[in-house]
Amino acid sequence: MKLATWNVNSLAVRLPQVLDWLAVNPVDALCLQELKLPDDKFPLQALQEAGYGHCAVFGQKTYNGVAIVSRLPLRDVAKNIQGFADEQSRVIAATLDTPRGALRLVNGYFVNGQAPGTDKFAYKMQWLAGLRHWLAGELAASPGLVLVGDFNITFDDRDTYDPEGLRETIHHTSEERAQFQALLELGLVDAFRLFEQPEKSYSWWDYREFAFRRNRGLRIDHILVSQPLKPHVKSCLIDKLPRKNERPSDHVPVVVELD
């Protein structure tokens, strides 16, 4: 079974690229972030025709928005963080019934945070705390859980092109990384780091200053698996090819394979 996450930075703009990627990479479920469109504009028919007949969508006009598109049926769909009031469409979760049993898939577009010391950074810290408390309950109910998405956090210095120059800036602060560590302490594992990976492996590059060409990127798109799933992780990789497309997203897909 293959699962993928991709911040497409506008599904209306990037839909042809998503369909092309799925044709070459027929994953079982793809989690999308930054749809930037409301539910009634979601391209359901195009995805169904591509073989993804089951879609859970939580859209929002202009900003945010998340979705799970799947070959397998989705049940028990939940939107946003239970117990945390939020006007933003940032989290969607669903259960997939696989040959090995139920798998809970949680897809999140984490708060960016703007800069330390701002109201948006305080919101990010509150949001992350709310996510952690909610996930603890999700894990208790569904031991086979996968958390994916655009985390907007680098976990350590390997995840950034300039560890010293960017230290304690947004995506690199001690507070954000502590929140990431707290998620792992719930019983989650970074699937990408289960394997030997090339140095300077990133999932996001700024559109400016030829960042992709110079590989000045960040790894901020992550896949975390619960401990019961850890022995079943066969691979986890970042697919950089879509970043070479015309009018690409600034993020690329991350894919995990479970046996």
Beta strands, then each sheet from edge to edge (+ up, - down):
strand 1: 2-7
strand 2: 29-33
strand 3: 54-58
strand 4: 66-70
strand 5: 74-79
strand 6: 91-98
strand 7: 101-109
strand 8: 145-150
strand 9: 188-190
strand 10: 204-205
strand 11: 217-218
strand 12: 221-226
strand 13: 233-238
strand 14: 254-258
sheet 1: 3+ 4- 2+ 1+ 14- 13+
sheet 2: 5+ 6- 7+ 8+ 12- 9+
sheet 3: 10+ 11-
end
